Amino acid sequence: MADNQGGRRKGAGRPKGSPNKSTARARETIAQFVEGNADRLNGWLDKIEKENGELEAFKAFTTLLEYHVPKLARSEITGKDGKDLATPRIEIVNASKDAG
């Protein structure tokens, strides 16, 4: 009987940060749709703007865009163990006093 009974193996699975296959396929499909229907998309947005205003047309465009160009993840920079970073100390020296 083997001593190693399950658990996570080092290096197993998808690398951190890489998209899974279905997400990559979905993004590619949406990209092809947008590229193949760019002229129609402009017409749809013009119609939305005419019927519901500029803001609604913009919302529709940005909603679609999120599936084609992913949002960037927010990141927070902290010091050791999640504490605040140290504030650098800046000392201003009066140059005229030192010169004379």
Stockholm file with secondary structure:
# STOCKHOLM 1.0

chainA/1-100         MADNQGGRRKGAGRPKGSPNKSTARARETIAQFVEGNADRLNGWLDKIEKENGELEAFKAFTTLLEYHVPKLARSEITGKDGKDLATPRIEIVNASKDAG
#=GR chainA/1-100 SS CCSCCSSCCTTCSSCTTCCCHHHHHHHHHHHHHHHHTHHHHHHHHHHHHHHHCHHHHHHHHHHHHHHHSCCCCCCCCCCGGGCCCCCCCCCCCCHHHHHC
#=GC SS_cons         CCSCCSSCCTTCSSCTTCCCHHHHHHHHHHHHHHHHTHHHHHHHHHHHHHHHCHHHHHHHHHHHHHHHSCCCCCCCCCCGGGCCCCCCCCCCCCHHHHHC
//
